[in-house]
Amino acid sequence: MTQTARIWTAALLIIGDEILSGRTQDRNIAQVAAWLNVQGIRLAEVRVVGDDTAAIVEAVNVLRARNDYLFTTGGIGPTHDDITVDAVAAALGVGVVIHPDARAILENYYATRGGLNDARLRMARVPDGAELIPNRMSGAPGIRIGNIFLMAGVPSITAGMLDALTGTLEGGQPVLSETIGCWAQESEIADLLRETEQAHPGTAIGSYPFFREGKVGANFVIRATDPAVLAACAGALLAGLSAMGRDAVPGGI
Amino acid sequence: MTQTARIWTAALLIIGDEILSGRTQDRNIAQVAAWLNVQGIRLAEVRVVGDDTAAIVEAVNVLRARNDYLFTTGGIGPTHDDITVDAVAAALGVGVVIHPDARAILENYYATRGGLNDARLRMARVPDGAELIPNRMSGAPGIRIGNIFLMAGVPSITAGMLDALTGTLEGGQPVLSETIGCWAQESEIADLLRETEQAHPGTAIGSYPFFREGKVGANFVIRATDPAVLAACAGALLAGLSAMGRDAVPGGI
């Protein structure tokens, strides 16, 4: 059966000088990617830009147009380098307004934390027409406008916002995967991988070599949305490795 | 003194389905960023694309045109999903040839490892006109063509290729940074940060909040290329925090 199901895609835009300077190790690509898989949405592309309005505007307008969803992380805090809301509003050609529910959330959150000052009130600013994404970790909410989701950059807060979005986005069939490991150089298996993938339309096989304990090996990851196609491809790869006299490790090494 | 020195920039293009699927946690953004800083080159933007020729071609042509350097990681191995060389050649409008030195390196490397087969010989293929980047970790070299540097995706091998390139690229003044930590919510310090940055042209101050041991705090990172400007800005921020009755932690928390 041919895979004709619609594929839903998302882009991720990571905003922050701290990632580009190497100061902060990004954790959000893997986190967002894994979450999207469960929603049946494929992460199609990622960009990282600095705290720069022109760079954010350019990326937002390209990525939102050619993907079903665009997620951003970073730049929605209270300080002068937090410019994501203004940049996204500029990209969309809308103004920036104080969201009354966000203001109420922040007033409540800061009631016992010194009160709502001008900097904190910045976190209630949203592009005109936006809705809020609940933040279960700290006060300031995330923001949804159209197909764009603005989330915090701190991974634990990002996680809470993703959790709040779970099950709310339309997606397609989740991508399933099966991993087969082998203590062999991938260059010995390359022909088999290519032929096996070609013989099973609807699959993609990735090959990920490693060096451990002085030995070389590789994990072969088969991805497909149809479980039957996935199983047939995995079976063929295992049989092929066996025919070459190679011990395969189902589940990967 | 105004900063008029030329700023050298680089882009990083990460190629691989394994990053976009969330299977592999990226380590190359932070690694390449930190290495570039030492070379006096600023990482200006990063993109992650899958094993897809059109996506690679688009990114390569945009990024190489508007940055002094473009680095890529991933997709230069021996298997069918390793398409970086062909995609970069297509982006440049040149053919793909076997590089004689790369072939010799691989023949030597595989002499005791089963010999050079077709899959392994793929790793000697380069865009026409390219030079090699030594690989001190495993057989296959990296590739330089024009201002584009094609490196391996496995972080330890990437590291060896960066090491081989150290000191060979023209750059400008390295970006210096100083970090000041404070056990305060960044929203309490936001005005001081903005004013201090504005009062010290040539600096950028980033604010990175955290939650630890039940307490909130933030690290403020000041970046500048001129050490005197950096020191003056750091001194002003420390004095401002002191005037607010806040204990600052030089070096960060």
Contacts between the chains, C-beta under 8 A, distances in Angstrom:
chain1	res1	chain2	res2	distance
A	14	B	46	7.9
A	16	B	206	7.8
A	17	B	204	6.8
A	17	B	206	5.4
A	17	B	223	7.5
A	18	B	206	5.7
A	18	B	208	6.0
A	18	B	221	7.2
A	19	B	29	6.4
A	19	B	30	7.8
A	19	B	33	7.7
A	19	B	46	7.7
A	20	B	29	8.0
A	20	B	33	6.0
A	20	B	42	7.7
A	20	B	43	4.7
A	20	B	44	7.1
A	20	B	45	7.5
A	20	B	46	7.0
A	21	B	33	6.0
A	21	B	37	6.9
A	21	B	43	7.4
A	21	B	175	7.2
A	21	B	177	7.4
A	21	B	221	7.9
A	21	B	223	7.1
A	22	B	29	7.6
A	22	B	30	4.7
A	22	B	31	7.4
A	22	B	32	7.7
A	22	B	33	3.2
A	22	B	34	3.7
A	22	B	36	7.9
A	22	B	37	6.4
A	22	B	43	7.3
A	23	B	177	7.7
A	23	B	208	7.9
A	23	B	221	6.5
A	24	B	30	7.5
A	24	B	208	7.2
A	25	B	27	7.6
A	25	B	30	4.8
A	26	B	26	6.3
A	26	B	29	5.7
A	26	B	30	7.1
A	27	B	25	7.6
A	29	B	19	6.4
A	29	B	20	8.0
A	29	B	22	7.5
A	29	B	26	5.7
A	29	B	48	6.7
A	30	B	19	7.8
A	30	B	22	4.7
A	30	B	24	7.5
A	30	B	25	4.8
A	30	B	26	7.1
A	31	B	22	7.5
A	32	B	22	7.7
A	33	B	19	7.6
A	33	B	20	6.0
A	33	B	21	6.0
A	33	B	22	3.2
A	34	B	22	3.7
A	36	B	22	7.8
A	37	B	21	6.9
A	37	B	22	6.4
A	42	B	20	7.8
A	43	B	20	4.7
A	43	B	21	7.4
A	43	B	22	7.3
A	44	B	20	7.1
A	44	B	50	7.2
A	45	B	20	7.5
A	45	B	47	6.9
A	45	B	48	6.6
A	45	B	49	5.7
A	45	B	50	7.7
A	45	B	55	6.8
A	46	B	14	7.9
A	46	B	19	7.7
A	46	B	20	7.0
A	46	B	46	7.8
A	46	B	47	6.8
A	46	B	48	3.8
A	47	B	45	6.9
A	47	B	46	6.8
A	47	B	47	5.1
A	47	B	48	7.7
A	48	B	29	6.7
A	48	B	45	6.6
A	48	B	46	3.8
A	48	B	47	7.6
A	49	B	45	5.7
A	50	B	44	7.1
A	50	B	45	7.7
A	51	B	204	7.8
A	51	B	206	7.4
A	55	B	45	6.8
A	77	B	186	6.5
A	77	B	187	7.7
A	77	B	207	7.1
A	77	B	209	6.7
A	78	B	186	6.0
A	78	B	187	3.8
A	78	B	190	5.1
A	79	B	186	5.5
A	79	B	187	7.6
A	79	B	189	7.7
A	79	B	190	4.6
A	79	B	193	5.6
A	79	B	194	7.3
A	79	B	207	4.2
A	80	B	190	6.7
A	80	B	193	5.9
A	80	B	194	3.8
A	80	B	197	6.6
A	80	B	205	7.7
A	81	B	193	8.0
A	81	B	204	7.6
A	81	B	205	7.1
A	81	B	206	5.5
A	81	B	207	6.2
A	113	B	185	7.1
A	114	B	185	7.6
A	114	B	188	6.8
A	117	B	187	6.6
A	117	B	188	7.3
A	118	B	190	7.8
A	118	B	191	7.4
A	119	B	186	7.8
A	119	B	187	4.3
A	119	B	188	7.4
A	119	B	190	3.3
A	119	B	191	6.5
A	120	B	187	4.4
A	122	B	190	7.6
A	123	B	187	7.7
A	138	B	211	7.5
A	154	B	209	7.0
A	154	B	210	7.5
A	156	B	211	7.7
A	175	B	21	7.2
A	177	B	21	7.4
A	177	B	23	7.7
A	185	B	113	7.1
A	185	B	114	7.5
A	186	B	77	6.5
A	186	B	78	6.0
A	186	B	79	5.5
A	186	B	119	7.9
A	187	B	77	7.7
A	187	B	78	3.8
A	187	B	79	7.6
A	187	B	117	6.6
A	187	B	119	4.3
A	187	B	120	4.4
A	187	B	123	7.7
A	188	B	114	6.8
A	188	B	117	7.3
A	188	B	119	7.4
A	189	B	79	7.7
A	190	B	78	5.1
A	190	B	79	4.7
A	190	B	80	6.7
A	190	B	118	7.8
A	190	B	119	3.3
A	190	B	122	7.6
A	191	B	118	7.4
A	191	B	119	6.5
A	193	B	79	5.6
A	193	B	80	5.9
A	194	B	79	7.3
A	194	B	80	3.8
A	197	B	80	6.6
A	204	B	17	6.8
A	204	B	51	7.8
A	204	B	81	7.6
A	205	B	80	7.7
A	205	B	81	7.1
A	206	B	16	7.8
A	206	B	17	5.4
A	206	B	18	5.7
A	206	B	51	7.5
A	206	B	81	5.5
A	207	B	77	7.1
A	207	B	79	4.2
A	207	B	81	6.3
A	208	B	18	6.0
A	208	B	23	7.9
A	208	B	24	7.2
A	209	B	77	6.7
A	209	B	154	7.0
A	210	B	154	7.6
A	211	B	138	7.5
A	211	B	156	7.8
A	221	B	18	7.2
A	221	B	21	7.9
A	221	B	23	6.5
A	223	B	17	7.5
A	223	B	21	7.1
